[in-house]
Amino acid sequence: MIMETIKHYIYRVTWSEDDNEFVGLCAEFPSLSFLASTQQKALSGILKVVAEVVKDMADNKESIPEPLNSRHYSGKFMVRVPPEVHRQLALEAAEEHISLNRLISSKLS
């Protein structure tokens, strides 16, 4: 069960200038990381760290994060912008003869 869950998490390996090493990360656990000299070791390391944390959470009957890819997204979210940005976007949408929603959606895509 634990291995099935962690296989569906989102992992990333990037270079850390500060540490002069690769760092393995997991999107579902933003506080966890693993430093290593190679990309492969960083990925292997973060996989092990996540597995240990998930096992510990299960042993303690804590809620285990659902993989981001398994979550349902409605397609709706609210964003607050300064009034001048709102005005500028509304004008741009009007000039293009499209809705404000369509304009913002195309800018985000």
C-alpha positions in Angstrom: 0.0 0.0 0.0 2.7 2.5 1.0 4.8 1.8 -2.2 1.7 2.1 -4.4 1.0 5.5 -2.8 4.5 7.0 -3.1 4.9 5.8 -6.7 2.1 8.3 -7.7 3.7 11.3 -6.0 5.4 14.0 -8.1 9.2 14.0 -7.8 11.7 16.4 -9.1 15.5 16.6 -9.1 17.2 20.0 -9.5 20.6 21.5 -9.0 21.3 23.5 -5.8 23.9 26.2 -6.3 24.0 26.8 -2.5 24.7 23.2 -1.7 26.7 22.4 -4.9 24.7 19.2 -5.1 21.5 17.8 -6.7 18.4 18.0 -4.6 15.5 15.6 -4.7 12.1 17.0 -4.0 8.5 15.7 -3.6 5.6 18.1 -4.4 3.3 16.4 -1.9 5.9 16.9 0.9 7.4 20.3 0.3 9.3 20.3 3.6 11.3 17.2 2.5 14.4 17.1 0.4 17.5 14.9 -0.2 20.9 16.1 -1.3 23.3 14.0 -3.4 26.2 14.1 -5.8 24.2 12.7 -8.8 20.6 13.1 -10.1 20.0 9.4 -9.7 21.1 9.4 -6.0 19.0 12.4 -5.3 15.9 10.7 -6.7 16.6 7.5 -5.0 17.2 9.4 -1.7 14.0 11.4 -1.8 12.0 8.2 -2.7 13.4 6.5 0.5 12.8 9.6 2.6 9.2 9.8 1.4 8.6 6.1 2.0 9.9 6.4 5.5 7.8 9.4 6.3 4.6 7.8 4.8 5.3 4.5 6.8 5.7 6.5 10.0 2.5 8.5 9.3 0.6 5.2 8.6 2.0 3.6 11.8 0.8 6.7 13.8 -2.6 6.6 12.0 -1.9 10.1 10.5 -3.6 11.3 7.3 -1.3 10.5 4.3 -1.4 13.1 1.5 -3.2 12.1 -1.6 -1.1 12.3 -4.8 -1.6 15.6 -6.6 -2.3 13.7 -9.8 -5.2 11.8 -8.1 -7.0 14.9 -6.9 -10.0 16.3 -8.6 -9.7 19.9 -9.8 -12.8 22.0 -10.5 -11.1 24.3 -13.0 -12.1 27.3 -10.8 -10.0 29.4 -8.5 -10.0 33.0 -7.3 -7.2 35.4 -7.8 -7.0 38.9 -6.3 -5.2 41.5 -8.3 -4.8 45.3 -7.8 -7.7 47.3 -9.3 -5.5 48.8 -12.0 -4.5 45.3 -13.2 -8.2 44.3 -13.3 -9.0 47.4 -15.3 -6.2 46.8 -17.8 -7.3 43.2 -18.3 -10.9 44.2 -18.7 -9.9 46.8 -21.4 -7.8 44.3 -23.2 -10.6 41.7 -23.2 -13.1 44.3 -24.5 -10.7 45.3 -27.3 -10.3 41.7 -28.3 -14.1 41.1 -28.1 -13.7 38.2 -25.7 -14.6 37.6 -22.1 -12.3 38.6 -19.3 -12.3 34.9 -18.2 -11.2 33.8 -21.7 -8.5 36.4 -21.8 -7.0 35.3 -18.5 -7.4 31.7 -19.3 -5.4 32.1 -22.5 -2.7 34.1 -20.7 -2.3 31.3 -18.1 -2.1 28.6 -20.8 
